[in-house]
């Protein structure tokens, strides 16, 4: 006797998208689209452009946008940020330590 085998739908593993449009990046990063355009004007973030002119942001730019936003919020001007951008692309942990006082023998 042949039984009926129920069909089973297996949801494919959800892959992370490799690129996002400006509205999606704004939502994920918490940075308004107008600021993302400003970052682009300043050369801090460089999205790809599609044939239709739409900006496409690859995933690694989410991290960069958040770092740039933090530096701007800390009062660092965009021209200085552009000088340190190569360092921002290196995965690293920033540790802030309380300076110790060294007293001379006076």
C-alpha positions as CSV (number, residue, x, y, z in Angstrom):
1,X,0.0,0.0,0.0
2,X,1.4,3.3,-1.0
3,X,1.1,6.1,1.4
4,X,0.8,9.8,0.7
5,X,3.9,11.7,1.6
6,X,3.0,15.2,2.7
7,X,5.0,17.9,0.9
8,X,7.3,19.8,3.2
9,X,8.4,23.3,2.5
10,X,11.9,24.0,3.7
11,X,12.6,27.7,3.8
12,X,15.9,28.5,2.3
13,X,18.4,30.1,4.6
14,X,18.0,33.8,4.6
15,X,21.0,35.3,3.1
16,X,22.1,38.8,4.0
17,X,21.7,41.1,1.1
18,X,25.0,42.3,-0.3
19,X,23.7,45.8,-1.2
20,X,21.1,48.2,0.0
21,X,19.5,51.4,-1.3
22,X,19.8,54.6,0.6
23,X,16.5,54.3,2.4
24,X,17.4,50.9,3.7
25,X,20.8,52.0,4.9
26,X,19.3,55.0,6.6
27,X,16.9,52.8,8.4
28,X,19.5,50.2,9.4
29,X,22.1,52.8,10.5
30,X,19.9,55.4,12.1
31,X,21.5,58.0,9.9
32,X,19.1,60.1,7.8
33,X,19.3,59.8,4.0
34,X,20.2,63.5,3.8
35,X,23.3,62.8,6.0
36,X,24.3,59.8,3.8
37,X,24.2,62.1,0.8
38,X,26.3,64.7,2.7
39,X,28.8,61.9,3.6
40,X,29.0,61.1,-0.1
41,X,29.6,64.7,-1.0
42,X,32.4,64.8,1.5
43,X,33.9,61.6,0.1
44,X,33.4,59.7,3.4
45,X,31.1,57.1,1.9
46,X,31.2,56.1,-1.8
47,X,28.2,54.0,-2.9
48,X,28.0,52.2,-6.3
49,X,25.7,53.7,-8.8
50,X,23.3,51.6,-10.9
51,X,22.6,52.4,-14.5
52,X,19.4,54.3,-13.4
53,X,21.4,56.5,-11.0
54,X,20.3,54.8,-7.8
55,X,22.8,54.6,-5.0
56,X,23.7,51.1,-3.8
57,X,25.5,50.6,-0.5
58,X,27.4,47.4,0.1
59,X,27.2,45.8,3.5
60,X,30.5,47.0,4.8
61,X,29.4,50.6,4.4
62,X,26.9,50.2,7.3
63,X,29.8,49.9,9.7
64,X,31.6,52.8,8.1
65,X,28.5,55.1,8.2
66,X,28.1,54.3,12.0
67,X,31.8,55.1,12.6
68,X,31.6,58.3,10.6
69,X,28.5,59.4,12.4
70,X,30.2,58.8,15.8
71,X,33.2,60.8,14.8
72,X,31.1,63.7,13.5
73,X,29.0,63.6,16.7
74,X,32.3,63.9,18.6
75,X,33.1,67.1,16.8
76,X,35.7,65.8,14.4
77,X,35.4,67.7,11.0
78,X,34.8,65.7,7.8
79,X,38.2,66.7,6.4
80,X,40.0,65.1,9.3
81,X,37.7,62.0,9.1
82,X,38.7,61.6,5.5
83,X,42.3,61.5,6.5
84,X,41.7,58.6,9.0
85,X,39.3,56.6,6.8
86,X,41.9,54.0,5.9
87,X,42.2,53.2,9.6
88,X,38.4,52.9,9.9
89,X,38.3,50.0,7.5
90,X,40.5,47.9,9.6
91,X,38.6,45.7,12.1
92,X,39.8,46.8,15.5
93,X,38.6,47.6,19.0
94,X,39.1,51.1,20.4
95,X,39.9,51.2,24.1
96,X,39.8,54.4,25.9
97,X,41.9,54.4,29.0
98,X,42.1,56.9,31.8
99,X,45.4,58.7,31.7
100,X,47.7,58.1,34.7
101,X,49.4,61.0,36.2
102,X,53.2,60.8,36.5
103,X,54.6,63.3,38.9
104,X,58.1,64.4,38.5
105,X,60.5,64.7,41.5
106,X,60.3,68.4,42.4
